[in-house]
Amino acid sequence: MKKAGNRGSEPADEERRRENLLQQFRRSYGRDAQFVTRAPGRVNLLGEHTDYNGLPVLPMAIDRNTLIAGAARRDLQVNVKNLDSSFAPRSFELAKSIPAFAAGDWGNYTKAAAQGLALHAGKTLRHGADLLVDGNIPHGAGLSSSSALVVATALALLAANERHESPETLAEILPGAERYVGTLSGGMDHAISLLAEAGHALRIDFFPLRTRPVPLPSGYDIIVCHSLVQAEKSAAAKRHYNHRVIECRLACRLLDVALGTGLPRDLTMLGDLATLFPGRSLSEFVAYLSPWLPDRPLSLAEIATYIGAPVDALQVQCQVPPGLSDAFAVVRRARHVLTEAERVGQAEEALGAGDAGAFASLMDASHASCRDDYEISCREIEDLIRASKDGGALGARLTGAGFGGCTVSLVDRSRTAEFLKHVDRHFYAQRLADERHIEQYRFVFRPRGGATSQRLEAITS
């Protein structure tokens, strides 16, 4: 994990990082950088695992980011180095089909951006680039360090080719591009990194992409605490994440049967219910599944029997990869996704009204659903949530994909110092050998603006 201090990056600290990055670029590549790109990480306040189901989320961009200094090349070679020496240098060529590095390699996120842009822009990408990366977003924390790297790389490659794409266009392109690494992710991380508005959370809807700024309650802090459990999407967490995506696809097939002639067309994702039945409560549709399906994991063969379809056909239709665990908790997964989407709408209303208490209650309900129905929590997260609530958090929940990573809490600003001391004493002191490092694992964040790209000097072909 890339360590982080108690407070998010201040402007002066970011300027120091930028100047150091430019100096190191000159030393590394023997020439000056021509551009610098910046992409923030994010914390999701509410709406977990809803984006790939076509349902809304409520994240904000944080004041930690990925910076990339770069300069164009005359060939198609892309060289990527990182100030963090634990990430080895990587090189590849721009093409419409770029072979991946080994699974889990950090360079695949830069390749994902290149592959996505090459497919979108085609032959107009005529220049590779020399790139140098500096990131201070904690890795494996559920704060979207990987997507920030994808966004910053995409902006860098566009800058090297003197091309411009709107943030909205990139927010549509890059989620599919990141699936290059094998995670069936949705579009939240890239959208908030690109489109965030300073001082606000952002309600994001999908298909088509739409955003709406949402005010945060005055007098309260958003505090993120790391569980000390890594949740790398390129590792075991990826398998668990992808399993949830497949379970939602299977839930759609079961709802097709349950709704029968009352459904105008087959569901492509759970979010289609909001489109096909406007004005109806999404949670109502859970009742179409729960009376005739057991509330336990089902095998693919059992689901196929309920649907009345061959197992192999269902496997192809829902793109179930070989080797996936044959246990699908479809009722619980659908219940979480549909009720979570409703909570996002309720949270937007509560925040618009300045009702911090109502928003905090929705955070707590979201966490319970993530824990019990989506089963993405873990013992350390639960211990941290307990310490957070006992320490004065109005609302607290896991954030990000789960399976480790971070929690997010809403705390009255007058009690922030007391909250941090309590969490330090009752969570971190028991788990860290050196208490001097505690402040590197919990931080107060302010909502920041979206990604930027700055030209430093003219590029000559």
C-alpha positions in Angstrom: 0.0 0.0 0.0 1.3 3.5 -0.9 1.1 5.2 2.5 -0.8 8.4 3.1 -1.0 11.0 5.8 -3.9 12.0 7.9 -4.9 14.9 5.7 -5.3 14.7 2.0 -2.8 16.4 -0.3 -2.7 20.1 0.1 -2.1 22.3 -3.0 1.5 23.1 -1.9 2.2 19.4 -1.4 0.9 18.7 -4.9 3.0 21.4 -6.4 6.1 20.0 -4.7 5.3 16.6 -6.1 4.8 18.1 -9.6 8.1 19.9 -9.5 9.9 16.8 -8.3 8.3 14.7 -11.0 9.5 17.1 -13.7 13.0 17.0 -12.3 13.0 13.3 -12.2 11.6 13.1 -15.7 14.6 15.1 -17.0 17.0 12.8 -15.1 15.3 9.7 -16.3 14.7 10.5 -20.0 17.4 13.1 -20.6 14.9 15.8 -21.8 12.2 18.0 -20.5 8.6 16.9 -20.1 6.1 18.4 -22.5 2.9 17.9 -20.4 1.6 16.8 -17.0 -1.7 15.0 -16.4 -3.5 14.5 -13.1 -6.3 12.1 -12.2 -7.8 12.0 -8.7 -8.9 8.9 -6.8 -12.3 8.7 -5.3 -14.3 7.6 -2.3 -17.8 6.2 -2.9 -20.2 7.6 -0.4 -23.1 5.4 -1.4 -24.1 3.1 -4.2 -21.8 0.0 -4.1 -21.8 -2.4 -7.0 -24.6 -0.6 -8.7 -22.7 1.0 -11.6 -22.2 -2.2 -13.6 -25.9 -2.8 -13.1 -26.7 0.5 -14.8 -27.9 2.1 -11.5 -26.7 5.3 -9.8 -23.7 5.9 -7.5 -22.7 8.8 -5.3 -18.9 9.2 -5.1 -16.6 12.2 -4.7 -13.1 12.8 -6.0 -10.5 12.9 -3.2 -7.4 15.1 -2.8 -5.0 12.2 -3.7 -4.1 11.6 -7.2 -1.9 10.1 -10.0 0.4 12.6 -11.7 2.1 11.7 -15.0 4.8 13.8 -16.7 5.4 12.9 -20.3 6.9 13.8 -23.7 5.9 12.6 -27.2 8.1 10.2 -29.2 8.5 10.0 -33.0 7.6 6.3 -33.0 4.8 4.2 -31.4 6.8 3.1 -28.4 5.4 3.9 -24.9 7.9 3.8 -22.1 6.4 4.0 -18.5 8.4 4.5 -15.4 7.3 5.0 -11.8 8.8 7.1 -9.0 7.9 4.2 -6.7 10.7 1.7 -7.3 8.5 -1.3 -6.5 6.8 -0.7 -9.9 9.3 -1.8 -12.5 9.6 0.1 -15.8 7.4 -1.1 -18.7 7.4 -0.6 -22.5 5.0 -1.5 -25.3 3.9 -0.2 -28.7 0.6 1.4 -29.5 -1.6 -0.9 -31.6 -5.2 -1.9 -31.9 -4.3 -5.2 -30.2 -1.8 -4.9 -27.4 -0.7 -8.1 -25.7 -1.1 -8.0 -22.0 1.7 -8.3 -19.4 1.4 -11.0 -16.8 -1.8 -11.0 -14.8 -1.6 -8.5 -12.0 1.2 -6.4 -13.6 0.8 -2.7 -12.9 1.7 -2.0 -16.6 -1.6 -3.5 -17.7 -3.4 -0.4 -16.5 -1.3 1.8 -18.8 -1.9 -0.7 -21.6 -5.6 -0.6 -20.9 -5.7 3.1 -21.6 -3.6 2.8 -24.7 -5.7 -0.1 -26.1 -8.9 1.8 -25.4 -7.7 5.0 -27.1 -6.2 3.0 -30.1 -9.6 1.3 -30.7 -11.4 4.6 -30.4 -9.0 6.9 -32.2 -7.4 4.4 -34.6 -4.6 5.7 -36.8 -4.8 9.2 -35.4 -2.5 8.0 -32.5 0.8 8.4 -34.3 3.1 9.0 -31.4 4.1 7.0 -28.4 5.4 8.7 -25.3 7.9 8.6 -22.5 6.0 8.7 -19.2 6.9 9.0 -15.5 4.2 8.3 -12.9 3.8 9.5 -9.3 0.8 8.4 -7.3 -0.2 9.0 -3.7 -3.5 7.1 -3.7 -3.3 4.1 -1.4 -3.1 0.9 -3.4 -5.6 -1.8 -2.7 -7.7 0.5 -0.6 -10.8 0.7 -2.7 -10.0 4.4 -3.6 -9.5 3.7 -7.3 -5.8 4.1 -7.7 -6.0 1.8 -10.7 -8.6 3.8 -12.6 -6.8 7.0 -11.8 -3.7 5.5 -13.5 -5.9 4.6 -16.5 -7.3 8.1 -16.7 -4.0 9.9 -16.3 -2.4 7.6 -18.9 -5.2 8.2 -21.4 -4.8 12.0 -21.0 -1.0 11.7 -21.4 -1.3 9.7 -24.6 -3.8 12.2 -26.0 -1.4 15.1 -25.0 1.5 13.3 -26.8 -0.7 13.1 -29.9 -2.1 16.6 -29.5 -5.6 15.2 -29.5 -8.5 16.3 -27.3 -11.4 14.2 -26.1 -14.1 15.6 -23.8 -14.1 14.2 -20.3 -17.6 12.9 -21.0 -16.3 10.9 -24.0 -13.4 9.5 -22.0 -15.8 8.6 -19.2 -17.7 6.4 -21.8 -14.5 4.9 -23.3 -12.3 4.1 -20.4 -14.5 1.7 -18.3 -14.5 -0.7 -21.2 -10.8 -0.1 -21.7 -10.0 -1.1 -18.1 -11.7 -4.5 -18.6 -8.5 -5.2 -20.4 -7.1 -6.2 -17.0 -9.9 -8.8 -16.5 -12.2 -7.0 -14.0 -15.8 -6.6 -15.1 -16.0 -3.1 -13.6 -18.6 -0.4 -14.2 -18.1 3.2 -15.0 -18.1 5.0 -11.7 -14.4 5.3 -11.1 -13.5 6.9 -14.4 -16.5 9.1 -14.4 -15.8 10.7 -11.0 -12.1 11.0 -11.8 -12.9 12.9 -15.0 -16.1 14.8 -14.1 -15.8 15.6 -10.4 -16.8 19.0 -9.1 -14.8 20.6 -6.2 -16.8 20.8 -3.0 -19.4 18.3 -4.1 -20.2 14.7 -4.4 -21.5 13.6 -7.8 -24.6 11.5 -8.5 -23.8 9.5 -11.6 -26.3 7.7 -13.7 -25.4 5.4 -16.6 -26.6 4.4 -20.1 -26.5 7.2 -21.0 -23.9 8.8 -18.6 -25.4 11.6 -16.6 -24.0 13.5 -13.6 -25.5 15.9 -11.1 -23.5 17.7 -8.3 -24.7 17.0 -4.8 -23.8 19.2 -1.8 -22.2 17.7 1.3 -23.5 18.7 4.7 -21.6 21.7 6.2 -19.8 21.1 9.5 -19.0 17.4 8.8 -15.9 15.6 7.7 -15.6 12.6 5.4 -13.0 10.3 7.0 -11.6 7.3 5.3 -9.9 4.5 7.3 -7.9 1.6 5.8 -8.7 -1.8 7.2 -5.1 -2.9 6.6 -6.5 -5.6 4.3 -5.4 -5.1 0.7 -8.2 -5.4 -1.9 -6.3 -5.5 -5.2 -8.7 -5.9 -8.2 -5.8 -7.6 -10.0 -5.6 -10.4 -7.3 -8.1 -12.6 -5.5 -10.5 -9.7 -5.0 -11.0 -9.7 -8.8 -12.4 -13.2 -8.7 -14.9 -12.3 -6.0 -15.8 -9.1 -7.8 -16.4 -10.8 -11.1 -18.5 -13.5 -9.3 -20.9 -10.8 -8.1 -21.2 -9.4 -11.7 -22.2 -12.9 -13.0 -24.7 -13.3 -10.1 -26.4 -10.1 -11.2 -26.6 -11.4 -14.8 -28.2 -14.6 -13.6 -30.6 -12.6 -11.5 -31.7 -10.9 -14.7 -32.5 -14.2 -16.4 -34.5 -15.3 -13.4 -36.4 -12.0 -13.3 -37.2 -12.5 -17.0 -39.1 -15.7 -16.1 -40.6 -14.3 -12.9 -42.0 -11.2 -14.6 -43.2 -13.2 -17.7 -45.5 -11.3 -20.0 -45.4 -8.2 -17.7 -41.8 -7.6 -19.0 -41.7 -5.6 -22.3 -38.3 -7.1 -23.2 -35.6 -9.2 -21.7 -33.4 -7.5 -19.1 -29.8 -6.8 -20.1 -29.0 -5.5 -16.6 -30.9 -4.9 -13.3 -31.0 -1.2 -14.1 -33.3 -1.9 -17.0 -36.1 -2.3 -14.4 -35.9 1.5 -13.6 -36.2 2.2 -17.3 -39.0 -0.3 -18.1 -41.0 0.5 -15.0 -40.6 4.2 -14.3 -42.1 5.3 -11.0 -42.0 1.9 -9.4 -39.9 1.1 -6.4 -37.0 -1.1 -7.4 -37.1 -3.0 -4.2 -40.6 -4.3 -5.2 -38.9 -6.6 -7.8 -37.1 -8.6 -5.1 -40.5 -10.1 -4.2 -40.7 -11.6 -7.7 -37.7 -13.7 -6.9 -37.9 -14.5 -3.2 -41.2 -16.5 -3.1 -40.0 -19.2 -5.5 -36.3 -19.2 -5.1 -34.5 -20.4 -1.9 -32.5 -17.7 -0.2 -29.2 -19.6 -0.5 -26.5 -20.0 -3.2 -27.7 -22.0 -6.2 -25.7 -24.0 -8.7 -25.8 -23.1 -12.3 -27.7 -26.3 -13.0 -30.4 -25.3 -10.4 -30.7 -21.9 -12.0 -31.0 -23.4 -15.4 -33.8 -25.7 -14.1 -35.7 -22.7 -12.7 -35.3 -20.8 -16.0 -36.0 -23.9 -18.2 -32.9 -23.5 -20.3 -29.9 -25.8 -20.9 -26.9 -25.1 -18.6 -24.5 -24.6 -21.4 -26.8 -22.0 -23.1 -27.1 -20.1 -19.8 -23.4 -20.2 -19.3 -22.8 -18.6 -22.7 -25.6 -16.1 -22.3 -24.4 -14.9 -18.9 -20.7 -15.2 -19.9 -19.9 -17.4 -17.0 -16.2 -18.1 -17.2 -14.8 -21.6 -16.6 -13.5 -22.3 -13.1 -15.9 -19.9 -11.3 -17.3 -21.2 -8.1 -20.6 -22.9 -8.8 -22.6 -21.2 -6.0 -24.7 -18.1 -7.0 -26.6 -16.2 -4.3 -28.9 -14.5 -6.8 -31.7 -13.4 -4.5 -29.4 -11.7 -2.0 -27.4 -10.0 -4.7 -30.4 -8.6 -6.5 -31.8 -7.4 -3.1 -28.7 -5.5 -2.4 -28.4 -3.9 -5.8 -32.0 -2.8 -6.0 -32.3 -1.5 -2.5 -28.9 0.2 -2.8 -30.0 2.1 -5.9 -33.0 3.4 -4.0 -30.7 4.5 -1.1 -28.7 6.6 -3.6 -31.8 8.5 -4.6 -32.8 8.9 -0.9 -29.2 10.1 -0.1 -29.4 12.8 -2.8 -32.6 14.1 -1.3 -31.2 14.0 2.2 -28.0 15.9 1.2 -30.0 18.4 -0.8 -32.0 19.1 2.3 -28.9 19.3 4.5 -30.1 16.3 6.5 -26.9 14.8 7.7 -28.7 12.4 10.1 -30.8 10.9 7.3 -27.7 10.5 5.1 -25.8 8.8 7.9 -28.7 6.3 8.5 -28.5 5.5 4.8 -24.8 4.9 5.0 -25.4 2.4 7.9 -28.1 0.6 5.9 -25.9 0.4 2.9 -23.1 -1.2 5.0 -25.5 -3.8 6.4 -26.6 -4.7 2.9 -23.1 -4.9 1.6 -22.2 -7.2 4.5 -25.3 -9.4 4.6 -26.6 -9.5 1.1 -23.6 -8.8 -1.1 -21.1 -10.4 1.3 -18.2 -8.1 0.5 -17.1 -7.3 4.0 -14.6 -9.0 6.2 -13.7 -9.3 9.9 -11.3 -6.4 9.8 -13.8 -4.1 8.1 -16.4 -5.0 10.7 -14.0 -4.3 13.5 -13.2 -0.9 11.9 -16.9 -0.1 11.5 -17.5 -0.9 15.1 -14.7 1.3 16.3 -15.9 4.1 14.0 -19.4 4.0 15.3 -18.2 3.8 18.9 -15.9 6.7 18.2 -18.7 9.0 17.1 -19.3 8.4 13.4 -22.9 9.3 12.5 -22.8 6.8 9.6 -20.1 4.4 8.5 -19.8 1.9 5.7 -17.3 0.0 3.6 -16.4 1.8 0.4 -15.2 0.4 -2.9 -15.5 -3.1 -4.2 -15.0 -4.6 -0.7 -13.1 -7.7 0.4 -10.8 -5.4 2.4 -9.9 -1.8 1.6 -11.4 1.1 3.4 -14.4 2.4 5.3 -15.9 5.9 5.0 -17.4 7.7 7.9 -19.5 10.9 8.3 -18.3 12.7 11.5 -19.3 16.0 13.0 -16.2 18.2 12.5 -16.2 19.2 16.2 -15.6 15.5 17.0 -13.1 14.6 14.3 -10.1 14.6 16.7 -11.9 12.5 19.2 -13.0 10.1 16.5 -9.4 9.6 15.2 -8.1 9.0 18.7 -10.7 6.4 19.3 -10.1 4.5 16.1 -6.4 4.7 16.7 -6.7 3.2 20.2 -9.4 0.6 19.4 -8.3 -0.5 15.9 -4.9 0.5 14.7 -2.9 0.2 18.0 -3.9 -3.4 18.2 -2.7 -4.2 14.7 0.3 -2.0 14.0 3.7 -2.7 15.6 4.7 0.9 15.4 2.0 3.4 16.4 3.9 6.2 14.8 2.6 4.8 11.4 -1.1 5.0 12.4 -1.6 8.4 10.7 -0.6 6.8 7.4 -3.8 4.8 7.3 -6.7 7.2 8.0 -7.3 10.6 6.4 -9.8 13.4 6.2 -10.8 14.1 2.6 -12.2 17.2 0.9 -14.0 16.8 -2.4 -11.9 18.0 -5.3 -12.3 18.6 -9.0 -11.7 16.2 -11.9 -8.7 15.3 -14.0 -6.6 17.8 -15.7 -4.0 17.9 -18.5 -1.4 20.7 -18.8 0.8 21.5 -21.8 4.3 22.6 -20.7 5.9 23.2 -24.2 5.0 22.7 -27.8 5.3 19.2 -29.4 7.0 19.0 -32.7 6.5 16.0 -35.0 
